[in-house]
Amino acid sequence: MTLPLGTVGPRHAPDLAAAGRRLLARLRDVMAGSGTAQDRLDKIVKTIAHEMGADVCSCYVMRAGEVLELFATIGLNPSAVHRTRLRVGEGLVGDVAAHARPIALGNAPTHPNFAYRPETGEDPFNSFMAVPILRGGRVRGVLAIQHTDRRDYDEQEVETLQTVAMVVAELVAAGELVDGRELSVADDLILLPSRLDGTSLNRGVGMGLAVLHRPQLTIRQMVADDPEHELRRLQEAVDGMHLAIDQILIALGERDGEHAEIMQTYRMFANDRGWLSRIREAIRSGLTAEAAVQRVQNDNRARMSQAADPYIRDRLLDLDDVTNRLLQHLAGRGDDVQGGTLPDEFVLVARNLGPAELLDYDRRRLKGLVLEEGSSNSHVSIVARAMDIPVVGQCHEVLGRVEPLDYLIVDGDNGQVFVRPAEDIQDAFSKSLLAREQRQREFAALRDLPAVTRDGVAVQLMLNCGLHIDLPHLHATGADGIGLYRTEIPFMVRASYPEVAAQQESYAKVLDAAGDRPVVFRTLDVGGDKTLPYFPDLSEENPALGWRAIRIGLDRPAMLRKQLRAMLRAAAGRELRLMFPMVAEVAELDRARRVLDLELARLRADGGTPPARLLVGVMVEVPSLLFQLPALLPRVDFLSVGSNDLLQYLFACDRGNPILNNRYDVLSPPMLRLLRDLVRACDAAGVPLSLCGEMASRPLDAMALVGLGFRTLSLAPPAFGEVKGMLRSLELRRVAAYLDRLLDGSDHSLRPKLRAYARDHGVKV
C-alpha cells in the first residue's frame, strides 16, 4: 500500500533503532572518504542494504528530460546500472518521483504501477520500499530497498530511509554524478536573451539586475556528534529568529494596515510547537540541527504540495520562509538575511517567498518580483500589491534561466519577464517607463479637477480597495468615495475568524478615513479561489460555480450575522452602504435582508446607535438575476455590476483558465447589450447603478461604459489618472450614438472599432 502522507514524518524519531543511528554514522564516514562520487554512491547502497537487512538497495538519479537512471545497486544485476531508465511516473520508482512521497509495499509485483525490467533481475523480490531524494524542494532521485520475502515495512523504517536519502541528496546535488547544468537549460541557451511567460500578480513594469533570493544553504554535516549540543544550537537559533520577527512587528506596529496582521500570522508559524517538536525529535535521532530542520521541511513540502486546497499550498510558502530563516540563524547569518550588498535597482527572483522575506529587502531599490510559484491570494502577493511592486508569478523555470545580476524587465501588465533583453527592448521599455511617469505627472495634475466630459456630463469615480493601506489613495486620487470595499481580504490574512469587535474596529477605520464620502462594503465574498485558513477544504470540482459568497453567508448565518453586526455598530449614526455578492435570485436577497433586519433589531434592543441611513445593494454577477429585474429593483437602493464574474458566467468561460481567459471580450456585443439594457432598467426605476470590475479601470472599456449610460465607476487606484484623462477628452453624446449603432452587429469584439474611434476623435485611451 502507499503510505498516507500524513503518517510520514519524524514523530517517532526518538524510537528509531540504534541501527538507524549507526547507519547514519557509517554514511558520514563514507561521504568523508576518498574516491569518486560514483565510488561513494556504490558504498552507500551497500551500507544501507547491510544495516537495514535488505536484499536489494538501489539508487536512481534524475537525468535531463525527467528520466530516472539506475546509478547504483546492490542485489540487482550490476549490468543494469546506467542502462535501466524510467520516466517520471513510470513504475513504482517513477511514481515516487512524480508525487514526492514514499511507497511501501508487501507484494510489489501485484501493484498496478509495477513496471518489470528484465535486465535488472528483480524477479525474486516481493517487498519494495522507496523514498524520494529531495533537495531544495525538488526531486533529485529515488532511493529503494527490496526484500525477497513478503513483509510490511513499519513507519520507523520509512523514516530511516528518508533520513538516509538526505545524505544521498547532498552527493547528488554536488554535481559530481550529473552535471547540474544538464538539468537546467543547455549551455548555448543560458546567456541568450529570452522572454518567459507567467501570470500577472500585480501590475506595473520594473527593470533591474537579478537578485536570486537567498540560495539554499549547503548543509555540510548531516550526522550529529553530540545531539544535546545540537538541541542547544537549535534553541539559540529559534530565540534569535523570534527576536528578529518581533522587531519587524514592532517596526510595523504604528502602521495601519494588514502588514502587521500578516506578520502576526507568520509568527504563529514560527512558534508552532508541533513543528519545533518534530525538529527536536529528528535531532535526537542523530541529525544535526540544520539537517533536522531541512528534513522536517522536506516532509512538510511533500505532504502539503499534494493538497488540493489552495490555502494549504499558499501557507507552504510561509513554512518555507520560516525554515529558511531558521537555517540562516543556525548558520550565524540571522542579521544578514539578504546575503550581502544589493544593486541600486534590482529584481528579486525566487521559487517562492514569504511575507517576512519580502519585507527584508529595501523597498526603494526593489523594482520587481518574479516567482516560479506564487498565487494572487498568497501573503507575499498581498504585501507586494500594498507596496506597489510589479509581480509576475507562475514563471516556470525562471531560476534555471536567470543568472545573478542578469538584467531583467518585469512586465506585470502582461505577465512576462524579459531576461537579458536586447538593447532595443531595453530602450523600448525605458521609453515606456518614462512615458508612464510623464503620464502619471499629468494625471496627478488632474486630481482636483472634476471627472466631466467635454459636453458637460459628470461621472463619479470611486475607489476599489480591501486593505487599510489602500485608504490613503482616497486623497491621492481625489476619489469620490469607495465604491467597493472587499471585506474578505482581512479575513484571509488572519489565522482565525475575526470577532465582532475586531471587525467593527476595522470598518470604523474605513468610514473614518472616508469622512463624508460614501463607502460601499461588500459582505464576505469567499470560496472559489479565495479561501480562509479556518474554513473546511471543499475540494470542489468547479469552485467558481460552487459554494461561495452569499451562498456561504446564508448557509452559515452566524458568520453573516457577526459581520453585519460589526458593520452596523461601526456606522453608529453615519451612513452605511452594504451589498451582497453573487446573488442569483431575489429569494436569496430576501433571506439576506431578513438576517440584516434581525441584527438591526438586536442593535436597537441593546440600546446601540443605528446607522443614520442604511442603503442595501446587490452585486450583479450572475445572469439569472437579470431575468428578475422587475422584482429586484424595488427591493434595492443600488446595484453594482461585477464585470469579471458576469463575463465568465455569461460566456461559460473560466477567467482563470489561461487557454480561455482572452477568448471572450467585455467589449463584445452580447456583453455591452446586456449592460445597456441594465442601465435602461435602472434608470427607469430610479435605482443608482455602478460598475466595479476590472472593466472600469481600463480607459477604452470605461469609454464604452459611460457611452452605455454608466455614471458611476469604481476602479483601482493606479487607473484614476488614465480614466479621468479619458473622460475629460471625451464628447459623450457622439460616442453614445456610435456605440448604439454597433450593438446589433455580429462582431466578436468591438474593441478595434472603439480604439479607432478614440484615435480619430482625440480621446485619450
N, C-alpha and C positions, 0 to 999 in steps of 0.2 A: 504494500500500500504506500501511497505518497504521504509523507508526514505532513500534518496540518501546519501551516506556517506559525500559528500561534503557539505551538508546542516547542518550537525551536528557539533556543536561547540559553544563556548560561545560568539559568535559575538553579540548576542542580550542581553548579560547578564545585561547591565545597565537597561534594560526594564523589568527585572523579577519582578513579582508582589511581594508586601510586604509579601504576604502569603508564598512565597518561602523562604524569609529570616527568617520569623517566624518559618517555618518548620525546618530549619537548627538549629536555636537556641534551639528548643524543643528537637531535636535529640541529641544535645550536652548534654542536661540535662539527657536524657535517658542513654547515654553512660557513663556518670559520676555517675549514680545511682548505687544502690546496686542490689543484685540478681545475678542469674546465667546468663551465656551468652544466654541461651535459653529464660530466662525471658526477657532480654533486647531486644532480637530479636522480641519476641511477642509484646512488647510495641512499637517497631519501626514500624512494619507493621500497627498497629492500628493508630499510629500518622500520618503516611503517608496517609492512607486512609481518615482520618478525615480532614487533612489540604488540600488535593488535591480533596476532594469531590468525592472520588472513592467508588464504591460499594464493590470492592474487592482489596486487596493488598496481594500479595504472594511473598515469598522469597524462591528460590530454591538454594541449596548449592551443589557444586561439591563434589562427593564422588569418591573413587577409581574405576578405570575402566571406567572413563569418563561417570559417571552416575549422573544425576541431581536429587536430592531428595528434595521434598517439606518439608521445615523445619519450616515454619511459615505462617499463613494466617489469614486474617480477611475477612469474606464474603463467603469463600468456606466451605465445610463440614470439621469441625475440625478433624474428624476421619481419614481424608486423609493425615494429617500431618505424615511424616515419613513412609507412605505407598505408596504414589504416587511417582513413579520414571520414568524418561525419559532419554533415551540415548542422547548423544550429537548429534545433527542433527535431532532428532525425535520431531515432533510437532513444534509449534511456539517457545516455550521456548528453545527447543533443537537447533532450527535454530539460535536464538540469540547467544547461546553459541558457536555454530560452526563457526560463522562468526564474532563474537565480535563486533556486531553492533546492534543498536536499531531497533525495529519494532513498527509501529503504524498503527492500522487497525480499520476502522469504522464498518466492518462486518466480524469479525474474523472467524466464523464458515464456511464461504464460501471459505476461503483461502485453497489452495491445501495442505499446510503443517499442517493444523489444525488437532490435534490428540485429540479425545474425550475420556476423562476418566470419566466414570460414577460415581466413588466413590467420585469425587470432588464436584458434584452437581453444575456444572457451566453452566447448560442448559440455564438459563435466561439471561446470559451475552453476549452481542454482541460486544461491543468495547473492544479493547485489546491494551495495550502498554507495552513494556518490554525493559529493557536495560541490558547490561552485567555488572556484578560486576567484575571489573578489579583490579588486584593487581600485581605489578611487571611485567606488560605486559602479564599476564596470566588471563584467565577467571576463576574466583573462584565461580561463581554462576550467577543467573539471578534474577532481581527484576521486578515484573509485577504489573500493576493495570488493573482493568476491570470496565466497566460500563454496566448497563442494556440497556440503550438506545444506538442507533447508533449515533456516533459523530466522528468528525475529531479532533484529537489531534494536537495542534499547536506546533511549534518548541520550544517555551518557556517551555511548559510542559515537552517535552522530555528532555530539558536541565536541568530542575529542578530535574527530576528523575535520570538523570545521575550524578548530583552532590550528591544527596542523596545516590546513590549507592556507592560512595566513602567512605561515613561514614560506610555503611554496610560492605565494603571490609575490613576495619580495624578490625571489630568484627570477620569476618570470618578468616582473616589472623592470628589472635591472637592464634589460635589453640584450643580454648575452645569449639567450636562447633564440629569440626572434627580435630582429631589429625593430624598435618602436616605430620607426618611420614606415615600416610595412603596413602597420595598422592604421596609419593616417592617410595622408594624400601622397601620391607619388612625388619623388623629389623634383621632377621637372615642372610640377604644378604648384609647388609650395609658394614660390616667390612671384607668381604671375598675378596680375590684377584679377579680381573676381567679384561677383555680386552674389550675395546669399539672401535667400528669401526667408521670412519669418512671419510673425504675427505682431501687429502694432498693439502694444500695451499702453503707450502714451504717445501722443502726437508731438511733432516738432522735429527739428533737424539739429544734429550735433556733430562736430568734427574734432578729431584729436588723435593723439597717439594711444595705441592699445596698451592697457594695463591688464594683465591676466590676474584675476582675483586670487590671491593667496594660494600659490601652488601647494599641493598637499605635502605636508611634512613627511620626509622619509624616516620610517621607524627603523633605527639601526639595530636595536636589540629587542627581540621578541620574548625571550625567556628570562624570568627574574631570578637573580641570585638570592635576594632577600625580600620575600613578599611583604613583610612588615614595613621595610623601608619604602617599598613602592606604595603601600597604603598611605604612609605619611606624605609622600610626594603628591599623591592624588589629592589629599585633603588640603594641602597648601595651595595647589593649583585651583581647586574649587573655591577656596576662600578668596583667592586673588581675582578669579573670574566674577564672583558675586559682587565684590567691591567695585570692579570696573563697570558692571551693569548698573549698580546703584548710582555711580557717578553720572552715567548717561541719563538716568531717571531724574536725578537732581537738576541736571542741566535743562531737561525738558519740563521740569516741574512748573515753571512760570508761564509756559506757552499754553495757549488754548488750542485744543485740537486733539486728534486721535493718535498723534505720535506716542504720547505717554501711555495711552490705552493699549496700543500695540506692544509697547515695551513692557508693560506690566504683564501681559500675557506671555511675552517672551521669557520674562524672568521666572514664570511658573515652570516653563520647560527646564530652565537651568537649575531649579530647585527640586525637580521631580525625584522623590525618594526611590521609586522603583528603578529609575534609570541609573542613579548613583549606586544603588544596591547591587544591580547586575554587574556594574563595572568592578565593584569591590569583590564580588564573587569570582569574576574572571581573573582578577589579580591573585586571589587565594589559590586558584587552580594552577598557577605557575607562570602567568604572563606578566610582563612589565606593565606599568600604568598606561603608557602610550598604546601598547598592543591591546590592552583590555578595553580602552576607550574605542579604538577602531573596531575591535571585534563586536562590541555591542552595537555600534552603529551599522556595521555590515548586516547584522541580524535585523535591525530596525528597517534598514533600506530594503532588504529582501522581502520583508513582511509587508511593509506599507506601500511599496511601489506596485504591488499587485492589487491594492484596494481599488474598488470601483468608485468610492466616494471621493469627489474632487477635493473636499476639505481635508481629508486624511492625507492625500498626496501633497497638498499645499503645506500642511504642517510638517511634512518631511523636510521641507526647506529650512524651517526653524530648527529642527533637530540637527540637520547638517551644520547650521550656523553655530549652535551651541557646542557641538562636537569639535568643530574646527577651532573655536575659541578656547576650549579647554586644552586641546593639543598645543595651541600657541603658549598657553600659560605653563604647561608641563615642560615646554622647550625653553622657558625663560624669556619668551618674547611677548608677554602679555601686554606690554605698554607700546608695542610696535606692531599692531595688528595689520597695518598697511604694508609692512615689509619693506620700508626704505623710502627714499625720495621719489616723489611723483613728478611727472611732467607738468608744465604750467597749464596745459589743456590736454585732458586725456579722456578716453572712452573706456569704461570698465567692462570687461568680458568675463563671464563666469558660466559654469554649468547651471548653477542656481545660486541663490543668495538669500540671506535672512535680513530682516529689517535692521537689526543692530549693526550688521556688517556694512550696509549701505551708509548708515549714519556715521561710520568711522571715517569716511572719505570726505575730503574738503569740497564742499558744495560749490565753491567759487571756481574750482578747476575742473570739476566733473561735468563733462559736456554730453554724455550719453551712456546708456547701459544696454548691453547685449547679453541675452541669456539663451543657453541651449534649451532650457526648460522654461518654467515660468507660466503663470496664468494671470488673467486680469483681476482675479479675486485674491491672489496671494498677498501677504502682508507687504512684501517688498514692492509690489506694483502699486499698492495703495499709497505707501510712503513716497515712492518715486513720483506719482502724479501730484501729490501735495507739494513736492519740491520742484515741480515743473521740469523734470528731466526726461528727454526723449528715451523711450524704451522699446526695443524690439525683442520679443520672446519667441520660443519655439524655433530658434535659429539653429537647426541641426548641423552638427559637425563644425561649428564655428571655432571651437577650441583646437580642432585639428587643422584648421585653415589659417589661423591667425598666430603670428609670432609676436613676442613682446616688442613694443614700440613700433609696430606696423601702423601706418596711417589709416584711420578708419573714418567713414562717414556713416552716421546712423540716421536713416530716413524713417522716422517714426510715423510720418503721414502715410507712407505706403508699405511699411513693414519690410524694409530692405536694409541691408548692410553692404557697403562697398569697402572691399579690402584692398589695400594698396592701389587706390584708384589712379588712373592715368591723369596727367596734368589737366587735360581738357575737362574731365569730370570734376576734379577739384575746383577748377576755375568756375565751372557752371554752378556748383553748389555754393561756392564762396559768394558769387554774384547773387544767387538766390537768397542767401542769408542776409547780405547787405540790403537787398530789396525788401526782404521781410522786416528787417529792423527799421528801414525807412518808412515802410507802411505802418508799422506799429507806432512810430513817432507821429505820423499823420493822423492815425486813428485816435491816438491819445489826445490830440487837439480837438477831436470831435466829442470828447467825453461829456462836456457840459452843454453840447448843442442838442436840440430835440431830434428824435428819430421821426422826421417828417419828409414825405415825398415832395418832389418838385411841384406837384399840383396840390399840395397842402393837406394830404391825408396823414394823420398821426398814427404811428404804430408803437405799441407798448413792447419794450424789450425787457424781458425778465431773465433771471439767473437760474441755471440748473446747478445744484450743489448737494453735497451729502456729508461734508466734513466741516467741523468748526473752522478749520484752517482756510476754508474757501470763503468765509464770511467777509474778510477784507475786500474781496472782489466787488462787493456791493458798492463800495465807494470808488474803487479803482476804475470800474467800468461805467459808472453812472447808471446802473440798472434801476429800473422802475420798481423792482421788488424781486422776490424769489418765487418763480413760477413752479418750481419742483424742488422740494427738499426730500431727498431719498433717505428715509429714516432707517433703512436696513443696514447701511454701512457701519454705523456704530455698533449694531448688534453683531456684525460679522467679525469685528476685531476683538471682541470680548470672549473670555473663556467660559462665561456662564450668562444666563439670561439676565439682563439688567432689571433691577427692581424699579418700582414706580417712581421712587424718589430720584433715582439716577436719571431716568428718562425725563422726568419733569424738569430737572435742572438743565439738561441738555436742550430741551425745546425752549425753555425760557431764555437761554443764551441766544438762540437764533432769533427769537422775537425781539429781544433787547437790541441786537445788532441791526435789525431791520428798521427799528423805530416806527415811523408812520407808514413805511412801505409794506405792502401786503406780502404774506408768506403762505405758500400752499404746501402743507405737509401731506405726503403720500404715506398711507399706512403700510405696514410691513410687507415688502414685496420680496419674499424669499422663495426658495425652491428653484427648480430648474438648474441653472448654473451658479446660483447664489445659495450657498449652504451655510448653516450655522454649526459651530463646533459641538453644541449641546443638543443637536437635533438628530433623530434617527437617520441612518443611511437608508434611503428609499430604494436606491439602485433601479430607478425606473428605466424602461427601455426607451421612452421618449419623454424626457423630463420637461421639455418646452411645452408639451401638451398635457402635463401631468398635474400633480398636487402642488400648487404654488399660489402665492399671493393671497387674494381674498378667499380662495378655497381653503387654505390652511387656517386663515383667521376665523372662518365660520365653523370649521371642524374642531378648532381649538379656541373656543370663545374666551377662555381665561386669558390667553395671550392678547387677543384683540381688546378685551375689556381693560387690561392693565395699560396698554398703550393709549387707548382713548382716554382713560382716567388721567394719565400723565399729561396729555395734550390739553385737556380741559382745565386742569389745575394750573398748567403753565400759562395759559391765556389769561385767566383771572382778571376780568374787566377789560380785556383787549379783544380785538377781532381775531377769530380763529377760522382758518380755511383748511379743510381736510378733504382728501379724496381717496376713494377706494380703487385699488388696481385690479385689472384683469376681470372685471365684471362681465359675465357672459349673458346674463338675463336680468330683467327687472326684479325678479323674485330674490336674487342674491342681494341686490341693493336694499330691498325692503328688510331682509334679515339683518343686514349690517346696520341699517338705521335703527332697528329695534334695540340692538346692542348699544348703540350710541345713546339712545333715549334712556336706557337703564342707567348708564353712567352719568348722564346729565341729572337724572332724578336723584341718584346717590349723592352727587356733589351738592345739590341744593339741600338734601336732607341732613347732610353733615355740616351745613352752615357755611359751605365754601362759596367763593365768588365765581359765578359762571362767566363765560365769555360775554363781552358786551354785544358781540354779533357773531353768530355761528353760520358759516356757509359750507355746504356739503356738495361735493362734486364726485365725478367718476372719470376714470381713465378710459378712453375709447381705444381699445386694443383688439378686442375680439369681434369679428364681423357680425356675429349673431345679434349683438346688441343694436346694430344699425337697423334691424328689422323691427325693433320695438321702440323707435324714437317717439311715437305718439304717447306711449305710456311712460317713457323715461323722462322726457323733457319737463313735464310738470312737477316731477319729483326732485329735481336737482337745481342747485343755484349756479352751477357752471359745469362745463365739460372741458377736458383736456385730452388731445389726441397723443397717444404714444406711437409715433410713426414706425419705430423699429419693429415692435411686435406686430402692429397692424399689417405691415408689409409682408412679414413672414407668414402670418395666418391667412392673409388674403390670397397669396400665391402658393400656399402649402410648401414653403421653401425655408428650410432651416438656415437662418442667417449665420449660424456658427459653422456651417459646412463650407470649407474653402472651395469645394467644387461648384457650389451653388450660390455663394454669397454675392456674386456680381451678375447672376443670370437675370434677375428682375430688378427694375429700377423704380424708385419712388416717383420719378418723373414720367412714368408710363401713363397712357390714357386711362386705364382702369383705376389706378390709384388716385389720379387727380380728379376724375369724375366723382369718385366716392367722396373725396374731401370737399369738392364744390357742393355736392348735394347736402352734405352735413352742415356746411356753412349756411346754406339757404334755410335749412330746417331750424337751426339755432336762431338765426336772425328773425325768422317768423315767430318763434316762440319767445323771443327776448332773453335767451339764455346765452351768457358770455361763453365764447369758445377760444381755446388757445391750442398751441401745439408745442410739445416739449421734447420731441425726439431729436435725433441727430440731424434730421432734415432741416430743422430751424437754424442750425449752426453753419450751414453751407450757403454762401451768398446767392448762388444761382437757384438753389432749391427754395430759399427764403423769398426770392423774387417771385417764383411761381406761387408760393403760398399767399403772399399779400395780393397777387393778381387774382387768386381764387376768392379772396374776401377775408382772410385771416387778419385780425388787427392786434393780436397778442401772440408773441413768440417767446419761448423760453429756451435759452441757449447756453452753451458752455462759455466760461469767461474769455478764453482766447478768441472767440468768434465775434465779440461785440463790435470791435472796430470795423471789421470787414462788412458785417451785416448793416451796421449803421451807415457806413460809407455807401453801400449799395442803395439803401433806401433814399438817401439824400440826393442820389444821382438819377432816380427813377421817376418817370412820369407814369403814375399808376393807371390812369384811365386808358392809355394806349396799350399797355401790356395786358390788362384785363380783357380788352376786346380781342387782342391777338390770341390769347390763351383760349378764349371761348370758341374760336374758330377751329382750334386744333383738337379739342377733346373728343370729337366724334370720329377721329381718324383711327387707323389700324397700326400706327407706328409701334415698334417695340418700346421705344423711349422717345420722349420729346426733348431730351437733353441737348442734342446737336442743334435743333431749331431754336431752342431758347437761348443757347450760348451765342448763336449767330445773331439773334435779335438783340441781345445785350451789347454785342460788339458794334452792331450797326447803329444803335441808339445811345451809345456812350454810357451804358450802365456799368458800374464798377463791380464786376463779379470775378 
